[in-house]
Amino acid sequence: MNSKIYLSSPHMGGTEQDYVNQAFDTNWIAPLGANVNGFEDDIQSYLAGDVQVAALSSGTAAIHLALIILGVDNGDEVICQSMTFSASANPIVYQGATPIFIDSEKDTWNMCPYHLEIAIKDRISKGKKPKAIIPVHLYGMPYKADEINAIARKYEIPVVEDSAEALGGSYKGRKCGTLGDISILSFNGNKVITTSAGGALVTKDKNVKAKAVFLASQARDAGAHYQHSHIGYNYRLSNICAGIGRGQMEVLDAHVALRRENNLFYKDIFDKTEGITVFTEPSNDVFSNHWLSCIQIDNTMCDWTSEKIRLKMDAKNIESRPLWKPMHLQPVFKDAPYYGEKEAESLFHSGLCLPSGSNLTSDNKERVFDVLKDMR
Ligand SMILES: *Cc1c(COP(=O)(O)O)cnc(C)c1O
C-alpha cells in the first residue's frame, strides 16, 4: 500500500529545532521566554506594524479570551458563522452564552451579511442585542470584511475575527488577522503553520493584549504573594512550541505560495469539467491562502457525488473530507437560533476538501491526479 496522503500535515521549514534547542540551552522550558516574545514580534511585524499579539495555547483559547474581554457572560447571545469548525462556537457556550448561527453566502462560503443584519434586528426586537459577531475565513477564503464591519459598527457590536485558517491571506490588501476588533489565529498541527498546538489573540489595543496575557497566566494580581481578583486560565503558549513557531514564520509566505499552487493544480484538472468547480477567489479584493482546496460537485450535472469521490480517494489511501458540517445542524447546537436559507446545507452536501498541504510532493500529486482524472 502507498503511504497515506493527508489533507494537511505539518511542514517544517528547517530552523524550528534551532529555536527549540535555544530554549533547552537556556532552560526556558516554560510558557514564557525568548521564543514566546520573539514569536509574538514575528507575527506582529508580519501582520502590520501596529498590532499587538498574545501567543496562546490554542486558537480556541484565543476565542474564549476574546469573548471574556468583550464581556460575554451568562445569558448573553453571540452571533457566529454556521459553516465552520466547532471551535468557533464552543467558547460561546463556555461563557454560558447562546450562539446565534448565520448562513453562508454563495461566493465566499462565509457569513452572509444580509442574513447577519436580519438576525441582529430580530434579536434586538426580541430584547437582546448580541454581544459579539464571529465571522470566519473558511478554508482561508476571506469573508466580506467591509460589509460585516459596517453592519457591526451600525449596531455597535464588536467583531471577533476567526482567522484560524487564514494566516497569509488578505482582504483589499489588509492581512487576515487584522480585520476584527479582536482577531484570533491558530497554529494547530493541520493549519498553514503550526506550533504543534497553539494560537494567538491579535488586537490594536495594548490594554487588550495585557488583559489577555493576564487572564491566560492564571490572573495573578501584582505583588509577591498569590492573590486573585479574577478567575484565570492556563492559556499561555509554551516557550518550546513558540520556538517551532519562530521557525515556521520564516517559511510562511513560501508555504502559502505552495498551497496556492495546489489550488491551481486542482483548477487545471477540473477546468473543463461540467458539474465540478474548484473553490477560488470570487474577486480581486480577496487573496486566499488556500489552506484547504475544495471542490463543489453538482450531481445533477455529472455522475459524481462528493461521497463517491471521497471513497475513490480513500481506496488509494488519499485523505479527502466533506466540508464542515454547519453548526446549526449539529446535535449539540440543535436548540440554537439560526438565520438563513439552505446555502450552508447545500455546501455541506456538495463539497469536498482535497489534499492541500504545502508538503505535497509531485509524486503525491500524481497519485491524486490518477484518481481525479476519471471524474473529468
Ligand atoms: C482550527 C480552528 C479553530 C481552533 O483552533 P485550535 O488552535 O485548534 O484551538 C477555530 N476556528 C477555526 C475555523 C478553525 O479551523
The ligand as an SDF file (V2000), in Angstrom:
LIG
                    3D

 15 15  0  0  0  0  0  0  0  0999 V2000
   -8.6310   25.2300   13.9760 C   0  0  0  0  0  0  0  0  0  0  0  0
   -9.7460   26.1880   14.1340 C   0  0  0  0  0  0  0  0  0  0  0  0
  -10.0430   26.7830   15.3690 C   0  0  0  0  0  0  0  0  0  0  0  0
   -9.4150   26.3610   16.6450 C   0  0  0  0  0  0  0  0  0  0  0  0
   -8.0570   26.4340   16.7190 O   0  0  0  0  0  0  0  0  0  0  0  0
   -7.2510   25.4460   17.7170 P   0  0  0  0  0  0  0  0  0  0  0  0
   -5.8900   26.0450   17.7140 O   0  0  0  0  0  0  0  0  0  0  0  0
   -7.2980   24.0830   17.1040 O   0  0  0  0  0  0  0  0  0  0  0  0
   -7.8980   25.5020   19.0420 O   0  0  0  0  0  0  0  0  0  0  0  0
  -11.0460   27.7400   15.4240 C   0  0  0  0  0  0  0  0  0  0  0  0
  -11.7270   28.0810   14.3250 N   0  0  0  0  0  0  0  0  0  0  0  0
  -11.4950   27.5300   13.1330 C   0  0  0  0  0  0  0  0  0  0  0  0
  -12.2970   27.9780   11.9580 C   0  0  0  0  0  0  0  0  0  0  0  0
  -10.5130   26.5440   12.9910 C   0  0  0  0  0  0  0  0  0  0  0  0
  -10.3140   25.9620   11.8100 O   0  0  0  0  0  0  0  0  0  0  0  0
  1  2  1  0
  2  3  1  0
  2 14  2  0
  3  4  1  0
  3 10  2  0
  4  5  1  0
  5  6  1  0
  6  7  2  0
  6  8  1  0
  6  9  1  0
 10 11  1  0
 11 12  2  0
 12 13  1  0
 12 14  1  0
 14 15  1  0
M  END
$$$$
